[in-house]
Amino acid sequence: MFEHALAAIENLPAIAALRESTLAYPLVNAAHLIGIALLFGAIVPLDLRLVGWRRGAGAVGQLSSLLLPVAIFGFALAAGAGLLLFATDARAYATSPLFQAKMVLIALALANALALRAIDWRGARPRRRVATAGVASMALWFAVIVLGRLVGYF
């Protein structure tokens, strides 16, 4: 049943056109990469600041208000383009252990981001919890990127 649904997605006219296009597919792939760059490029400086890098550079809240919208836009762009890329060969991607691991890590990275927002910054030892979340965020998103690149080769 699940395989039939994935095959139906692959056979949608718009997806078939995307798969067969010499221009549209590379543009969607480029959009995916731009989204990744925006997400990771915004997350890393924020996470480094949470870990304690450049404490004298200003409040985390100010940096967060600047970088989080960029990261959210980057994630939305990467996810939207990624769904289109997935749809072009949905059955193969859905059965790929690398792709499955990538999806799990994305879920963990998003859960980490939500948990970070829930931390009581005034509580006991918030710096340790915030720093741990920052390190976890960088590691998770780095692993997502590596797995995503590996999916294309294996």
Helices and strands as residue ranges (DSSP letters): H 2-10, H 13-20, H 24-51, G 55-57, H 60-88, H 90-95, H 97-118, H 126-151
